[in-house]
Each structure stands twice: as structure tokens, then as C-alpha cells.
Amino acid sequence: MSHPVVVIGGGYGGSALAKALTAEAEVVLIDPRDAFVNTAGSLRALTRPDWGSTMFFPYADFLTRGTVIRDRAVSVDPGGVTLASGERVEVGYLVLATGSGYAYPAKPAADSTERILDDLRLPHKEPAGAERVLVLGAGPVGLEPAGEIKEVWPHKHVTVVDPAERLLPAFDGPAIVPVETVVA
């Protein structure tokens, strides 16, 4: 039997590729989490904690023909992958889909769905109880929580601070959510 296609990382790219390849190859997906996490939803979950459970998709639900190993890859060499548990996985082809990194809460830090949901409930208290909210950074990850806050609590004063002269300089349309912009 040939060695599998091993995909390290079960985020957007890794999950989509693993699912697509299962029709053609033996696939092993390695990720420490128990489910795919739609991390874009974590910013909405800050303002709507009850909504948070909709951002998880168990790997078994969409990777029906592949194998999922819930662990972290700690080293890679031409013959395979060594996991944090000490297990070794031989590879035919290796895909490194380790994704991007953002500060919490934009990217949850925990590995289990239950723990991520618990973690997202904690920072909800700060904007819920505040009259004014300061968001540092006017990129997509900064503007998303600003918009979510204004949608849930339209009376709150939200200030976005960024060194750029305008919000999302590549976007030529009008702002959808009114926020005060401070150029630092």
C-alpha cells in the first residue's frame, strides 16, 4: 500500500484540500482541534456568545474517507511526520497548511470546541459593559469586531485607531458601519 497524502493543518486550506483529495488518495489530516473552526466567526461570537457554536464543523462530518489525527506535528523529514505524542506518520506527499496567526480572540487558542466556546464568553463581558470601545487596527480583523459591536449595541461609541489615512485603503466604497476614525 502506498503512503498517504498527509495534510498538517485543518484550517480553511488544509480542510478543503484534504476533503478534495479523499476521492483520489488516502488522506491523513493532522490537527490538534476536534473540529474545523470557522475562525472568522470568533469575532461575531464576542458579541453573540450563543452564536459561537455555529462556527464548528467536526472533521468526521466532511472528511468521511480520510483519517484525522488529533495531535500537533513537531517535526517533518523526507520520510514522515513526528507528532507531539511521539507517534510517527509516514508520508507519500506532505502538505503544510499551518495557516495564519492572529491574536486571540481573532484566532482561538484552545484545541477543543468546548474550551473555545468557554474562552469566547469571557471577553464578551468587556464590550457588553462598556459605553465606549477602542479598536486598534483598521484592517479587516479590526473592523469586523467594530461592526459586530455596533450591530449588537448601536448606542456604543466605537473608535478605531490606525496609522493609515483611511479605512481599508484598497476598498473604494463607502463605510457600511459608522465608526469614528482616529489616525495615529
PyMOL commands that set and color helices and strands:
alter all, ss='L'
color gray80, all
select helices_A, chain A and resi 12-21+41-47+49-55+59-62+113-121+125-129+140-152
alter helices_A, ss='H'
color red, helices_A
select strands_A, chain A and resi 5-8+27-30+35-37+56-58+67-69+73-77+80-83+88-90+93-96+132-136+157-162+180-183
alter strands_A, ss='S'
color yellow, strands_A
deselect
rebuild
show_as cartoon
